Amino acid sequence: MNSIVAPIGRRDFLLNLAAAIAAAGTAGFPAGLYAASSISVEQFTKLSKTLTQAGSLDPDVARTLLGAFIATGHEADLTALIADPAGAAGKNAAVAKAIVAVWYSGVCKTATGEAVATYDQALMWNAMSFSKPMGICGGDTGYWSEPPKA
């Protein structure tokens, strides 16, 4: 007996992709990791705002990124940067640059490889005013057919 497998539709593909991205963003960061850390999400967010000069940052993304930095052995570096953010140009410059990079790209290194921490909250979308994340609507249907209002 032959079985026929229906091709996956575009909508199902995109939904599965979104679910995989969301799962990858939180994978590999056990709750015990945060409990054992001396760094709070609020401290990491404040440091991140200082380094990125961003007005606001998503606390859920900050939690994921903090977990990634702790899981990859950077807790001492983060502690030093929190104590002295001006030290970002010195000994901890590489970690400071990595913090900025993960906020802009949305991709962080984990103990098992790279993971997507966020897609639509990545700061690169704010920097690229001419674009938006795929899947984020820019307005009503056909909004792009008219020039922007001055």
Phi, psi and omega in degrees: 000130179271136175253139180255128179255121180288141177294149179285135180282162181300316182298314179297321178299312182295321177296318178294322178296315179299319179294321179293320178296316179297319180293321180294327182293334182247001182287144171085008181239086181294150182302327180298334179298317180289321182298325182277350183275146176269359182256127178271162177298323180296319178295317180295320179296316179299315177299316181297319178297320179297315184286322184269344185061027178276144181288320179216147179227143182291123181295330178291320177293319179301319179299315179296314181294319177301316177300322179294316179294321178293316182296334180262015171084027182251019182297318180296320178296318179296318179301317179295319179292323178294320179292325182216082181301335177294340178289001180297339180270351184257234186303325184260023182300321182295319179290320178300317178294323179295323178298314179298316182298318182290326177292323180282322183272329185083001182247130180235158176274139176236178179296338182250008180128195181278149178219149176275116178273325177203154176245298185281347177264001178297138184293345179300330180291329176288325182287332181258083183294344182273359185221172177212162179299140176301138180094351177261120184286142179267354181160197179294162179307130179080012182303331185282350184282345179250146177295151180298149177287137183284000000 
